[in-house]
């Protein structure tokens, strides 16, 4: 039950706290694969922050993933928030690059047969990440291929795919 509450809390923070009043807002499920923690499920949100020039814009991003760990008694989740610089291209694809802050939390709960002996371990780390995204039309929705390289904290490469709902194409 503790896992579900973390996921609900992360999704609520994405939906409520990440949206400026006048910005375009898109959110959707995100399926990820990380080189350390394997398969992750979560959500990602994109929201407009402002235009640098008439042909480029800064987009905010926030995401949360819970990883299906290969360890039976382990749990791991990440929350990432950052900004992306979008490039104007002649095609329908929208590439962007940027940086983010990343929070990761790892827990291990070892079963024991000894009364009063606890082998639990929990560790949280904050790190920096380099982001890259490629948005593209997917029928009436938007597709988003995304990559994140966390260079401090829980260092890992994460590749993901999301389907986004909401305005702002």
HELIX and SHEET records of a PDB file:
HELIX    1   1 UNK A    2  UNK A   17  1                                  16    
SHEET    1   A 9 UNK A  25  UNK A  34  0                                        
SHEET    2   A 9 UNK A  38  UNK A  53 -1                                        
SHEET    3   A 9 UNK A  56  UNK A  67 -1                                        
SHEET    4   A 9 UNK A  74  UNK A  86 -1                                        
SHEET    5   A 9 UNK A  94  UNK A 110 -1                                        
SHEET    6   A 9 UNK A 119  UNK A 138 -1                                        
SHEET    7   A 9 UNK A 141  UNK A 150 -1                                        
SHEET    8   A 9 UNK A 156  UNK A 166 -1                                        
SHEET    9   A 9 UNK A  25  UNK A  34 -1                                        
END                                                                             
